Amino acid sequence: MEAHPPETRVAVEDLSTSVEEMDLKRAAAVYREHGCLVVRGLMKPHIAALATDIAATVDQSIALLDRAERRPEGWVSPNGSLFIPAPAGYKRDRQIMTVGISYQTSAAFLRAAMDPTALDILETILGPNIELFGNGQSLVKEPVGGHPKHLHQDSAYFEHRYEGPVAILTYVVDTDLVNGALHVVPGSHQFGQLRHVDTFSHLGLDEDEWPWEAALPIVGQAGDSIFFNVKTIHGSKQNHSNTPRPVFIIRYRRPDDYAVVRATTTANRAEAEKRARQARRENEPQGLMVRGFRPYADPDGVEADGPR
Ligand SMILES: O=C(O)CCC(=O)C(=O)O
């Protein structure tokens, strides 16, 4: 299905609630309608510890940069951070993009992933059984020109059989139009899988079809969280401030869901699409259950009952 930028605009207030005013039914309805939900202050209790761990991982990654390995997406340091080319005149030839912090390396990250209010909201969206998808992600835009992330759907990178993962992106510092606020296209989760092209920040939508003006910027404070659907179009511009702009992203899905296509470039996506029908739940790692229970499902489709 070919989709185009919507003509009617939704305001950020229409997408927003706060921890203090939480009405779970309304939160789920906003998410269902717009593919996006802003929860002010959700992750505030976790920010100080996560800011420390993200900064420590960035310092470690820069110290290890001369041992980074070349990959199709850029260079990966031994501690798992991804670097891409730096803007002209920058103090290094490479800038950090994705930080090698995970639930395995940061207790603060795992605690944030198990935040009870976040899980209450997720339960209204995904149902009673919820697993973590992936190991947690953090992106840092370095100061004075740190990378943009072009508008894209996460499903270009990991398209799923069912609903797909719900992402919660959290600002670690106050984030505005200068240092790289997240932009979203409300309602775009209903557009199906869109064609992506190769961009500086990997798979992205064609900028002529999907200019930044088609998206709604979400300005926020440290601890504000943005929930979005795997097909919701989103991205963020460069960081023009003098300090880094970190975010962390936690993804959750139903335990029976699985990726049918995984890709980072148009070439490896084309190959992965050919194998999509062979994808099986049992070939994916099981994420930690953070709510509910994982019923046994055997490869031949016979299910055993779980506890009542
Ligand atoms: O760093 C950001 O602002 C956006 C990151 C993002 O869009 C992604 O990782 O999918």
The ligand as a Gaussian input file, in Angstrom:
#p B3LYP/6-31G(d) Opt

LIG

0 1
 O       17.791000       8.456000      18.527000
 C       16.648000       8.757000      18.157000
 O       16.148000       9.848000      18.390000
 C       15.800000       7.848000      17.330000
 C       16.250000       6.438000      17.335000
 C       15.403000       5.628000      16.442000
 O       14.574000       6.127000      15.744000
 C       15.554000       4.182000      16.361000
 O       16.538000       3.645000      16.897000
 O       14.678000       3.534000      15.755000

